[in-house]
Amino acid sequence: MAAYKGHRMNPDKFEKGQIKLYIFVIPLVLITGLPIIFILFHAFKPMEELFAFPPKFITTHPTLDNFRNLFKASRSAGIPLSKYVFNSLLITLVVVVSSIIISSGCAYALSKLKFRGRKTLFKINQLALMFVPVAVMIPRYLVVEKFGLVDTYWSQILPLIPLPVALFLLKQFIDEVPDELIEAAYMDGATELHIFAKIVIPLSRPALATAAILVFQQVWTNLEASNYYINDESLKTLAFYMNTLTGASSNTVSGQGIAAAASLLMFLPNLILFCILQRHVMNTMAHSGIK
């Protein structure tokens, strides 16, 4: 027992044996974390630091001029910035909620229900993982145009709800839910909807959180819908507007600062969402109550 306590996998205090873990983990943390730190500081750099050579990683004289120039440029547009923000928030919220509900329901059906063709359907979903958005751009536009969805919010919502990677992730996670648990619920008289809502969903929170992040990232930064399906400027998203604004001013000196500020504003929601959901993302099936 003493030997076991001396070599615990997760000791309460620092041990010399952990040094090799720090040697391996710290470089990985720096590689993944430094780009985030750079984005945060880059948006607050004054002009002389934006064009400094060699480039400065951390600004020494932070300023808000880049954000002032960004909002000043946005006020010159015919559509207020708040309208683009509203469009993005509305579209993102509807797509994330709809995609998670539909993907989790389909994942439960493919994982736990027995019906003809379920393996074929799952293979079709796996096949869809190989297609990049450009490959389906033309047929997707034809479908949107055929149903008369051009210049509507639905053209920016419906094509983004199906996310094959979210369905794949949720299905693989729900596979780990013991069949005995579901069979016991059946014996107690529970319906499929009750089992799905009261058993499967609570146990799948880590996968649901991860899928929500993936869907959010896809929708929040999406340019395709506003580019191809929307002609009405008042229906376009913040991502499209920021891309247009920074693209138009990128050849100017002040435009570099505007682009840096816009990049930070588009990145922050992703960072905030991950910080909120990281506890669920890191959870395992053991933490979900399955022994």
Summary of the structure (lengths in Angstrom):
residues: 291
radius of gyration: 23.9
end to end distance: 23.7
largest distance: 73.5
contacts: 792
relative contact order: 0.12
helix: 72%
strand: 0%
